[in-house]
Amino acid sequence: MAIKLSKGQKIDLTKNNPLLNRVMIGLGWTAGQGLDLDTAAFLLRADGKVDSDEDFVFYGNANHHSEGVILNSDGSIDINLDKIPRHVEKISLTATIYDADNRRQNFSMIRGAFLKIFSL
């Protein structure tokens, strides 16, 4: 099943499949020369904020202490909803360009961006 998303669109992974509990999020793109993209996940409380720095999963903190969110070396993200702490209401995924301002880079230089969600 394919879902086409628009920039900033939100989806509830459990809405259409209440049995879904473990997924891998694959992010990909065709980047221009010299672009260095980083993916990350924010584990958010109901107020839209992280509880602590540990709830920010990125290259410097690739594994959430709960083992519910793991950032892989290829930029994909494994999410095990059964292991997500109770205080987490949402998981927000991001992709950023490293040092974009200094390098004069922006997302218009990215082609063919995609996000794939796989049930594990």
N, CA, C and O atoms as CSV, one atom per row, in Angstrom:
chain,resi,resn,atom,element,x,y,z
A,1,MET,N,N,0.841,-1.173,0.000
A,1,MET,CA,C,0.000,0.000,0.000
A,1,MET,C,C,0.887,1.237,0.000
A,1,MET,O,O,1.788,1.337,0.833
A,2,ALA,N,N,0.668,2.153,-0.879
A,2,ALA,CA,C,1.451,3.385,-0.969
A,2,ALA,C,C,0.593,4.570,-0.543
A,2,ALA,O,O,-0.584,4.660,-0.890
A,3,ILE,N,N,1.195,5.465,0.206
A,3,ILE,CA,C,0.541,6.702,0.626
A,3,ILE,C,C,1.411,7.840,0.140
A,3,ILE,O,O,2.617,7.847,0.388
A,4,LYS,N,N,0.831,8.786,-0.537
A,4,LYS,CA,C,1.574,9.942,-1.009
A,4,LYS,C,C,1.403,11.070,0.003
A,4,LYS,O,O,0.279,11.461,0.319
A,5,LEU,N,N,2.519,11.591,0.511
A,5,LEU,CA,C,2.482,12.643,1.520
A,5,LEU,C,C,2.936,13.963,0.932
A,5,LEU,O,O,3.747,14.006,0.007
A,6,SER,N,N,2.404,15.029,1.480
A,6,SER,CA,C,2.849,16.369,1.129
A,6,SER,C,C,3.773,16.872,2.229
A,6,SER,O,O,3.762,16.339,3.339
A,7,LYS,N,N,4.563,17.883,1.936
A,7,LYS,CA,C,5.472,18.468,2.911
A,7,LYS,C,C,4.708,18.840,4.184
A,7,LYS,O,O,3.696,19.538,4.129
A,8,GLY,N,N,5.206,18.364,5.328
A,8,GLY,CA,C,4.597,18.683,6.613
A,8,GLY,C,C,3.386,17.851,6.983
A,8,GLY,O,O,2.853,17.999,8.083
A,9,GLN,N,N,2.941,16.981,6.094
A,9,GLN,CA,C,1.763,16.163,6.378
A,9,GLN,C,C,2.059,15.163,7.488
A,9,GLN,O,O,3.183,14.676,7.608
A,10,LYS,N,N,1.054,14.860,8.294
A,10,LYS,CA,C,1.190,13.927,9.400
A,10,LYS,C,C,0.318,12.712,9.148
A,10,LYS,O,O,-0.777,12.824,8.598
A,11,ILE,N,N,0.817,11.536,9.558
A,11,ILE,CA,C,0.022,10.316,9.462
A,11,ILE,C,C,0.122,9.558,10.778
A,11,ILE,O,O,1.132,9.633,11.479
A,12,ASP,N,N,-0.928,8.833,11.099
A,12,ASP,CA,C,-0.969,7.977,12.278
A,12,ASP,C,C,-0.731,6.552,11.805
A,12,ASP,O,O,-1.583,5.966,11.137
A,13,LEU,N,N,0.432,5.992,12.151
A,13,LEU,CA,C,0.773,4.649,11.681
A,13,LEU,C,C,-0.146,3.580,12.258
A,13,LEU,O,O,-0.333,2.535,11.634
A,14,THR,N,N,-0.718,3.814,13.421
A,14,THR,CA,C,-1.554,2.800,14.055
A,14,THR,C,C,-3.016,2.907,13.644
A,14,THR,O,O,-3.792,1.988,13.907
A,15,LYS,N,N,-3.413,4.004,13.005
A,15,LYS,CA,C,-4.816,4.226,12.662
A,15,LYS,C,C,-5.366,3.155,11.718
A,15,LYS,O,O,-6.459,2.632,11.932
A,16,ASN,N,N,-4.608,2.837,10.684
A,16,ASN,CA,C,-5.075,1.862,9.701
A,16,ASN,C,C,-4.679,0.429,10.043
A,16,ASN,O,O,-5.170,-0.514,9.422
A,17,ASN,N,N,-3.798,0.261,11.023
A,17,ASN,CA,C,-3.341,-1.067,11.391
A,17,ASN,C,C,-3.034,-1.096,12.886
A,17,ASN,O,O,-1.887,-0.886,13.281
A,18,PRO,N,N,-4.037,-1.351,13.718
A,18,PRO,CA,C,-3.813,-1.325,15.162
A,18,PRO,C,C,-2.845,-2.398,15.645
A,18,PRO,O,O,-2.380,-2.324,16.783
A,19,LEU,N,N,-2.527,-3.393,14.821
A,19,LEU,CA,C,-1.595,-4.442,15.223
A,19,LEU,C,C,-0.144,-4.071,14.903
A,19,LEU,O,O,0.782,-4.780,15.299
A,20,LEU,N,N,0.049,-2.969,14.192
A,20,LEU,CA,C,1.386,-2.533,13.810
A,20,LEU,C,C,2.140,-2.074,15.052
A,20,LEU,O,O,1.704,-1.155,15.745
A,21,ASN,N,N,3.268,-2.713,15.330
A,21,ASN,CA,C,4.011,-2.292,16.510
A,21,ASN,C,C,5.495,-2.101,16.252
A,21,ASN,O,O,6.175,-1.468,17.059
A,22,ARG,N,N,6.017,-2.625,15.155
A,22,ARG,CA,C,7.440,-2.456,14.871
A,22,ARG,C,C,7.596,-2.116,13.401
A,22,ARG,O,O,7.151,-2.862,12.528
A,23,VAL,N,N,8.231,-0.983,13.134
A,23,VAL,CA,C,8.406,-0.524,11.764
A,23,VAL,C,C,9.838,-0.061,11.532
A,23,VAL,O,O,10.553,0.280,12.474
A,24,MET,N,N,10.241,-0.052,10.277
A,24,MET,CA,C,11.481,0.586,9.876
A,24,MET,C,C,11.092,1.712,8.936
A,24,MET,O,O,10.318,1.510,8.000
A,25,ILE,N,N,11.618,2.878,9.182
A,25,ILE,CA,C,11.375,4.032,8.339
A,25,ILE,C,C,12.611,4.211,7.471
A,25,ILE,O,O,13.700,4.457,7.988
A,26,GLY,N,N,12.455,4.090,6.177
A,26,GLY,CA,C,13.555,4.301,5.251
A,26,GLY,C,C,13.405,5.650,4.593
A,26,GLY,O,O,12.364,5.943,4.004
A,27,LEU,N,N,14.429,6.475,4.684
A,27,LEU,CA,C,14.429,7.792,4.060
A,27,LEU,C,C,15.490,7.793,2.981
A,27,LEU,O,O,16.587,7.274,3.187
A,28,GLY,N,N,15.182,8.363,1.847
A,28,GLY,CA,C,16.158,8.396,0.775
A,28,GLY,C,C,15.978,9.620,-0.101
A,28,GLY,O,O,14.958,10.307,-0.041
A,29,TRP,N,N,16.984,9.878,-0.911
A,29,TRP,CA,C,16.973,11.056,-1.765
A,29,TRP,C,C,18.145,10.982,-2.727
A,29,TRP,O,O,19.063,10.181,-2.555
A,30,THR,N,N,18.097,11.823,-3.730
A,30,THR,CA,C,19.229,12.032,-4.610
A,30,THR,C,C,19.760,13.409,-4.279
A,30,THR,O,O,19.100,14.416,-4.534
A,31,ALA,N,N,20.942,13.453,-3.717
A,31,ALA,CA,C,21.495,14.730,-3.266
A,31,ALA,C,C,22.489,15.266,-4.282
A,31,ALA,O,O,23.153,14.503,-4.983
A,32,GLY,N,N,22.582,16.574,-4.350
A,32,GLY,CA,C,23.594,17.200,-5.177
A,32,GLY,C,C,24.969,16.986,-4.561
A,32,GLY,O,O,25.079,16.544,-3.418
A,33,GLN,N,N,25.994,17.292,-5.301
A,33,GLN,CA,C,27.365,17.081,-4.835
A,33,GLN,C,C,27.644,17.891,-3.571
A,33,GLN,O,O,27.319,19.076,-3.498
A,34,GLY,N,N,28.242,17.246,-2.589
A,34,GLY,CA,C,28.636,17.934,-1.362
A,34,GLY,C,C,27.549,18.074,-0.322
A,34,GLY,O,O,27.788,18.651,0.739
A,35,LEU,N,N,26.355,17.560,-0.594
A,35,LEU,CA,C,25.279,17.640,0.389
A,35,LEU,C,C,25.439,16.527,1.416
A,35,LEU,O,O,25.672,15.371,1.064
A,36,ASP,N,N,25.313,16.887,2.680
A,36,ASP,CA,C,25.419,15.923,3.775
A,36,ASP,C,C,24.120,16.009,4.572
A,36,ASP,O,O,23.922,16.944,5.348
A,37,LEU,N,N,23.236,15.028,4.376
A,37,LEU,CA,C,21.947,15.032,5.051
A,37,LEU,C,C,21.970,14.136,6.284
A,37,LEU,O,O,22.569,13.060,6.281
A,38,ASP,N,N,21.308,14.602,7.332
A,38,ASP,CA,C,21.186,13.853,8.573
A,38,ASP,C,C,19.713,13.636,8.881
A,38,ASP,O,O,18.897,14.542,8.710
A,39,THR,N,N,19.373,12.437,9.335
A,39,THR,CA,C,18.020,12.155,9.789
A,39,THR,C,C,18.017,12.072,11.303
A,39,THR,O,O,19.041,11.782,11.922
A,40,ALA,N,N,16.858,12.329,11.896
A,40,ALA,CA,C,16.727,12.313,13.353
A,40,ALA,C,C,15.282,12.021,13.723
A,40,ALA,O,O,14.376,12.124,12.897
A,41,ALA,N,N,15.087,11.653,14.985
A,41,ALA,CA,C,13.741,11.419,15.518
A,41,ALA,C,C,13.623,12.123,16.861
A,41,ALA,O,O,14.538,12.081,17.683
A,42,PHE,N,N,12.493,12.765,17.067
A,42,PHE,CA,C,12.175,13.408,18.341
A,42,PHE,C,C,11.019,12.637,18.967
A,42,PHE,O,O,9.968,12.485,18.343
A,43,LEU,N,N,11.197,12.155,20.174
A,43,LEU,CA,C,10.136,11.465,20.909
A,43,LEU,C,C,9.457,12.512,21.774
A,43,LEU,O,O,10.035,12.981,22.753
A,44,LEU,N,N,8.232,12.881,21.418
A,44,LEU,CA,C,7.562,14.047,21.985
A,44,LEU,C,C,6.470,13.687,22.988
A,44,LEU,O,O,5.754,12.699,22.827
A,45,ARG,N,N,6.363,14.511,24.023
A,45,ARG,CA,C,5.255,14.414,24.977
A,45,ARG,C,C,4.005,15.009,24.314
A,45,ARG,O,O,4.051,15.470,23.174
A,46,ALA,N,N,2.906,14.988,25.043
A,46,ALA,CA,C,1.640,15.532,24.524
A,46,ALA,C,C,1.750,17.022,24.195
A,46,ALA,O,O,1.047,17.511,23.310
A,47,ASP,N,N,2.633,17.754,24.902
A,47,ASP,CA,C,2.787,19.189,24.652
A,47,ASP,C,C,3.721,19.484,23.476
A,47,ASP,O,O,4.009,20.646,23.189
A,48,GLY,N,N,4.197,18.433,22.793
A,48,GLY,CA,C,5.036,18.614,21.615
A,48,GLY,C,C,6.508,18.835,21.919
A,48,GLY,O,O,7.267,19.223,21.030
A,49,LYS,N,N,6.929,18.596,23.163
A,49,LYS,CA,C,8.321,18.784,23.560
A,49,LYS,C,C,8.939,17.462,23.976
A,49,LYS,O,O,8.244,16.535,24.392
A,50,VAL,N,N,10.268,17.392,23.856
A,50,VAL,CA,C,10.966,16.208,24.348
A,50,VAL,C,C,11.051,16.295,25.866
A,50,VAL,O,O,11.117,17.385,26.435
A,51,ASP,N,N,11.048,15.134,26.515
A,51,ASP,CA,C,11.148,15.081,27.969
A,51,ASP,C,C,12.559,15.426,28.419
A,51,ASP,O,O,12.743,16.086,29.442
A,52,SER,N,N,13.561,14.978,27.655
A,52,SER,CA,C,14.969,15.259,27.951
A,52,SER,C,C,15.770,15.092,26.663
A,52,SER,O,O,15.231,14.678,25.637
A,53,ASP,N,N,17.051,15.416,26.724
A,53,ASP,CA,C,17.917,15.253,25.552
A,53,ASP,C,C,17.951,13.806,25.071
A,53,ASP,O,O,18.199,13.556,23.891
A,54,GLU,N,N,17.706,12.852,25.967
A,54,GLU,CA,C,17.705,11.438,25.591
A,54,GLU,C,C,16.586,11.104,24.610
A,54,GLU,O,O,16.651,10.085,23.921
A,55,ASP,N,N,15.558,11.953,24.539
A,55,ASP,CA,C,14.439,11.721,23.627
A,55,ASP,C,C,14.670,12.327,22.244
A,55,ASP,O,O,13.735,12.453,21.455
A,56,PHE,N,N,15.906,12.698,21.956
A,56,PHE,CA,C,16.318,13.193,20.648
A,56,PHE,C,C,17.316,12.172,20.097
A,56,PHE,O,O,18.422,12.037,20.621
A,57,VAL,N,N,16.923,11.451,19.037
A,57,VAL,CA,C,17.763,10.402,18.453
A,57,VAL,C,C,18.359,10.955,17.161
A,57,VAL,O,O,17.632,11.335,16.242
A,58,PHE,N,N,19.694,10.996,17.102
A,58,PHE,CA,C,20.415,11.556,15.957
A,58,PHE,C,C,21.796,10.906,15.913
A,58,PHE,O,O,22.077,10.004,16.701
A,59,TYR,N,N,22.664,11.354,14.998
A,59,TYR,CA,C,23.971,10.708,14.818
A,59,TYR,C,C,24.795,10.662,16.102
A,59,TYR,O,O,25.608,9.753,16.263
A,60,GLY,N,N,24.615,11.606,17.018
A,60,GLY,CA,C,25.361,11.631,18.279
A,60,GLY,C,C,24.700,10.832,19.389
A,60,GLY,O,O,25.306,10.615,20.439
A,61,ASN,N,N,23.477,10.394,19.174
A,61,ASN,CA,C,22.712,9.583,20.128
A,61,ASN,C,C,21.817,8.668,19.299
A,61,ASN,O,O,20.609,8.884,19.199
A,62,ALA,N,N,22.424,7.647,18.708
A,62,ALA,CA,C,21.736,6.843,17.697
A,62,ALA,C,C,20.732,5.847,18.268
A,62,ALA,O,O,19.890,5.342,17.524
A,63,ASN,N,N,20.794,5.550,19.557
A,63,ASN,CA,C,19.878,4.588,20.163
A,63,ASN,C,C,19.174,5.216,21.356
A,63,ASN,O,O,19.820,5.672,22.299
A,64,HIS,N,N,17.849,5.237,21.309
A,64,HIS,CA,C,17.097,5.699,22.467
A,64,HIS,C,C,17.280,4.680,23.585
A,64,HIS,O,O,17.346,3.480,23.318
A,65,HIS,N,N,17.363,5.134,24.823
A,65,HIS,CA,C,17.621,4.230,25.954
A,65,HIS,C,C,16.569,3.132,26.083
A,65,HIS,O,O,16.854,2.080,26.656
A,66,SER,N,N,15.377,3.348,25.571
A,66,SER,CA,C,14.308,2.341,25.633
A,66,SER,C,C,14.479,1.258,24.568
A,66,SER,O,O,13.810,0.226,24.618
A,67,GLU,N,N,15.370,1.490,23.608
A,67,GLU,CA,C,15.542,0.663,22.420
A,67,GLU,C,C,14.320,0.716,21.509
A,67,GLU,O,O,14.166,-0.122,20.621
A,68,GLY,N,N,13.459,1.695,21.726
A,68,GLY,CA,C,12.271,1.868,20.899
A,68,GLY,C,C,12.539,2.595,19.599
A,68,GLY,O,O,11.775,2.455,18.643
A,69,VAL,N,N,13.624,3.378,19.545
A,69,VAL,CA,C,13.996,4.102,18.327
A,69,VAL,C,C,15.502,3.958,18.139
A,69,VAL,O,O,16.288,4.269,19.034
A,70,ILE,N,N,15.887,3.479,16.954
A,70,ILE,CA,C,17.299,3.286,16.637
A,70,ILE,C,C,17.575,3.895,15.269
A,70,ILE,O,O,16.902,3.577,14.289
A,71,LEU,N,N,18.569,4.770,15.215
A,71,LEU,CA,C,19.013,5.367,13.954
A,71,LEU,C,C,20.130,4.494,13.390
A,71,LEU,O,O,21.163,4.303,14.031
A,72,ASN,N,N,19.917,3.972,12.198
A,72,ASN,CA,C,20.899,3.112,11.546
A,72,ASN,C,C,21.919,3.939,10.778
A,72,ASN,O,O,21.670,5.103,10.463
A,73,SER,N,N,23.057,3.345,10.478
A,73,SER,CA,C,24.138,4.064,9.803
A,73,SER,C,C,23.748,4.553,8.404
A,73,SER,O,O,24.360,5.490,7.892
A,74,ASP,N,N,22.734,3.930,7.776
A,74,ASP,CA,C,22.289,4.367,6.445
A,74,ASP,C,C,21.225,5.456,6.506
A,74,ASP,O,O,20.690,5.858,5.473
A,75,GLY,N,N,20.910,5.943,7.727
A,75,GLY,CA,C,19.909,6.995,7.880
A,75,GLY,C,C,18.508,6.476,8.100
A,75,GLY,O,O,17.610,7.258,8.413
A,76,SER,N,N,18.288,5.166,7.945
A,76,SER,CA,C,16.959,4.619,8.233
A,76,SER,C,C,16.760,4.573,9.750
A,76,SER,O,O,17.720,4.613,10.520
A,77,ILE,N,N,15.511,4.489,10.154
A,77,ILE,CA,C,15.175,4.529,11.580
A,77,ILE,C,C,14.279,3.343,11.897
A,77,ILE,O,O,13.244,3.154,11.258
A,78,ASP,N,N,14.672,2.542,12.883
A,78,ASP,CA,C,13.843,1.439,13.367
A,78,ASP,C,C,13.031,1.942,14.556
A,78,ASP,O,O,13.569,2.567,15.470
A,79,ILE,N,N,11.732,1.661,14.531
A,79,ILE,CA,C,10.847,2.064,15.623
A,79,ILE,C,C,10.083,0.842,16.114
A,79,ILE,O,O,9.410,0.165,15.338
A,80,ASN,N,N,10.194,0.570,17.405
A,80,ASN,CA,C,9.448,-0.502,18.034
A,80,ASN,C,C,8.480,0.158,19.011
A,80,ASN,O,O,8.863,0.542,20.116
A,81,LEU,N,N,7.212,0.288,18.588
A,81,LEU,CA,C,6.218,1.015,19.381
A,81,LEU,C,C,5.974,0.370,20.741
A,81,LEU,O,O,5.584,1.058,21.686
A,82,ASP,N,N,6.194,-0.932,20.856
A,82,ASP,CA,C,6.021,-1.607,22.141
A,82,ASP,C,C,7.027,-1.146,23.181
A,82,ASP,O,O,6.781,-1.271,24.381
A,83,LYS,N,N,8.168,-0.608,22.728
A,83,LYS,CA,C,9.217,-0.192,23.661
A,83,LYS,C,C,9.227,1.310,23.936
A,83,LYS,O,O,10.007,1.785,24.762
A,84,ILE,N,N,8.376,2.048,23.257
A,84,ILE,CA,C,8.345,3.504,23.441
A,84,ILE,C,C,7.801,3.813,24.841
A,84,ILE,O,O,6.769,3.265,25.228
A,85,PRO,N,N,8.481,4.687,25.611
A,85,PRO,CA,C,7.999,5.030,26.949
A,85,PRO,C,C,6.598,5.653,26.920
A,85,PRO,O,O,6.206,6.280,25.935
A,86,ARG,N,N,5.865,5.472,27.996
A,86,ARG,CA,C,4.475,5.949,28.075
A,86,ARG,C,C,4.330,7.463,27.905
A,86,ARG,O,O,3.300,7.927,27.416
A,87,HIS,N,N,5.336,8.236,28.296
A,87,HIS,CA,C,5.221,9.694,28.201
A,87,HIS,C,C,5.291,10.196,26.749
A,87,HIS,O,O,4.987,11.358,26.482
A,88,VAL,N,N,5.687,9.332,25.821
A,88,VAL,CA,C,5.828,9.734,24.416
A,88,VAL,C,C,4.484,9.590,23.702
A,88,VAL,O,O,3.909,8.504,23.641
A,89,GLU,N,N,3.999,10.713,23.165
A,89,GLU,CA,C,2.730,10.750,22.428
A,89,GLU,C,C,2.936,10.715,20.917
A,89,GLU,O,O,2.093,10.202,20.181
A,90,LYS,N,N,4.066,11.266,20.455
A,90,LYS,CA,C,4.336,11.363,19.019
A,90,LYS,C,C,5.822,11.162,18.774
A,90,LYS,O,O,6.651,11.409,19.649
A,91,ILE,N,N,6.141,10.709,17.570
A,91,ILE,CA,C,7.526,10.642,17.124
A,91,ILE,C,C,7.609,11.465,15.848
A,91,ILE,O,O,6.926,11.182,14.863
A,92,SER,N,N,8.443,12.472,15.881
A,92,SER,CA,C,8.601,13.357,14.738
A,92,SER,C,C,9.938,13.054,14.060
A,92,SER,O,O,10.974,13.007,14.724
A,93,LEU,N,N,9.917,12.851,12.752
A,93,LEU,CA,C,11.126,12.547,11.984
A,93,LEU,C,C,11.555,13.774,11.200
A,93,LEU,O,O,10.722,14.507,10.666
A,94,THR,N,N,12.866,13.991,11.138
A,94,THR,CA,C,13.381,15.136,10.392
A,94,THR,C,C,14.562,14.725,9.522
A,94,THR,O,O,15.223,13.718,9.776
A,95,ALA,N,N,14.805,15.510,8.511
A,95,ALA,CA,C,16.027,15.418,7.711
A,95,ALA,C,C,16.558,16.835,7.594
A,95,ALA,O,O,15.807,17.758,7.277
A,96,THR,N,N,17.840,17.014,7.846
A,96,THR,CA,C,18.465,18.333,7.771
A,96,THR,C,C,19.735,18.248,6.925
A,96,THR,O,O,20.333,17.181,6.781
A,97,ILE,N,N,20.126,19.371,6.380
A,97,ILE,CA,C,21.375,19.457,5.630
A,97,ILE,C,C,22.430,20.023,6.570
A,97,ILE,O,O,22.276,21.119,7.110
A,98,TYR,N,N,23.499,19.265,6.758
A,98,TYR,CA,C,24.568,19.696,7.652
A,98,TYR,C,C,25.213,20.979,7.130
A,98,TYR,O,O,25.612,21.051,5.967
A,99,ASP,N,N,25.312,21.988,7.992
A,99,ASP,CA,C,25.997,23.249,7.709
A,99,ASP,C,C,25.473,23.923,6.431
A,99,ASP,O,O,26.234,24.512,5.663
A,100,ALA,N,N,24.173,23.821,6.231
A,100,ALA,CA,C,23.549,24.300,4.989
A,100,ALA,C,C,23.787,25.786,4.727
A,100,ALA,O,O,24.081,26.171,3.595
A,101,ASP,N,N,23.664,26.619,5.751
A,101,ASP,CA,C,23.836,28.063,5.533
A,101,ASP,C,C,25.245,28.401,5.060
A,101,ASP,O,O,25.417,29.128,4.081
A,102,ASN,N,N,26.246,27.875,5.750
A,102,ASN,CA,C,27.638,28.166,5.370
A,102,ASN,C,C,27.998,27.604,4.006
A,102,ASN,O,O,28.812,28.183,3.288
A,103,ARG,N,N,27.401,26.490,3.650
A,103,ARG,CA,C,27.684,25.856,2.361
A,103,ARG,C,C,26.761,26.357,1.254
A,103,ARG,O,O,26.883,25.958,0.096
A,104,ARG,N,N,25.840,27.235,1.628
A,104,ARG,CA,C,24.854,27.773,0.680
A,104,ARG,C,C,24.086,26.656,-0.017
A,104,ARG,O,O,23.969,26.609,-1.241
A,105,GLN,N,N,23.566,25.754,0.828
A,105,GLN,CA,C,22.795,24.626,0.317
A,105,GLN,C,C,21.379,24.690,0.868
A,105,GLN,O,O,21.135,25.250,1.937
A,106,ASN,N,N,20.451,24.104,0.116
A,106,ASN,CA,C,19.066,24.055,0.571
A,106,ASN,C,C,18.380,22.841,-0.050
A,106,ASN,O,O,18.955,22.139,-0.882
A,107,PHE,N,N,17.159,22.616,0.365
A,107,PHE,CA,C,16.458,21.406,-0.064
A,107,PHE,C,C,16.029,21.437,-1.527
A,107,PHE,O,O,15.591,20.412,-2.048
A,108,SER,N,N,16.140,22.565,-2.200
A,108,SER,CA,C,15.845,22.568,-3.637
A,108,SER,C,C,16.907,21.782,-4.405
A,108,SER,O,O,16.705,21.447,-5.572
A,109,MET,N,N,18.038,21.487,-3.759
A,109,MET,CA,C,19.107,20.711,-4.383
A,109,MET,C,C,18.871,19.207,-4.235
A,109,MET,O,O,19.642,18.404,-4.761
A,110,ILE,N,N,17.827,18.828,-3.533
A,110,ILE,CA,C,17.486,17.427,-3.305
A,110,ILE,C,C,16.453,17.010,-4.331
A,110,ILE,O,O,15.493,17.739,-4.579
A,111,ARG,N,N,16.638,15.852,-4.925
A,111,ARG,CA,C,15.687,15.321,-5.896
A,111,ARG,C,C,15.260,13.929,-5.444
A,111,ARG,O,O,16.031,13.208,-4.811
A,112,GLY,N,N,14.051,13.565,-5.767
A,112,GLY,CA,C,13.583,12.213,-5.540
A,112,GLY,C,C,13.517,11.791,-4.076
A,112,GLY,O,O,13.758,10.627,-3.758
A,113,ALA,N,N,13.198,12.714,-3.190
A,113,ALA,CA,C,13.112,12.361,-1.770
A,113,ALA,C,C,11.946,11.401,-1.528
A,113,ALA,O,O,10.883,11.538,-2.132
A,114,PHE,N,N,12.157,10.436,-0.644
A,114,PHE,CA,C,11.090,9.499,-0.318
A,114,PHE,C,C,11.226,9.018,1.114
A,114,PHE,O,O,12.287,9.106,1.731
A,115,LEU,N,N,10.129,8.514,1.612
A,115,LEU,CA,C,10.048,7.916,2.940
A,115,LEU,C,C,9.268,6.621,2.782
A,115,LEU,O,O,8.137,6.626,2.296
A,116,LYS,N,N,9.870,5.515,3.192
A,116,LYS,CA,C,9.193,4.214,3.101
A,116,LYS,C,C,9.041,3.660,4.511
A,116,LYS,O,O,9.962,3.734,5.324
A,117,ILE,N,N,7.870,3.108,4.786
A,117,ILE,CA,C,7.603,2.523,6.093
A,117,ILE,C,C,7.380,1.031,5.891
A,117,ILE,O,O,6.506,0.615,5.130
A,118,PHE,N,N,8.182,0.236,6.581
A,118,PHE,CA,C,8.118,-1.213,6.480
A,118,PHE,C,C,7.713,-1.797,7.819
A,118,PHE,O,O,8.256,-1.416,8.857
A,119,SER,N,N,6.775,-2.706,7.802
A,119,SER,CA,C,6.412,-3.430,9.016
A,119,SER,C,C,7.426,-4.540,9.224
A,119,SER,O,O,7.754,-5.276,8.293
A,120,LEU,N,N,7.919,-4.657,10.447
A,120,LEU,CA,C,8.935,-5.685,10.742
A,120,LEU,C,C,8.335,-6.816,11.551
A,120,LEU,O,O,9.035,-7.769,11.893
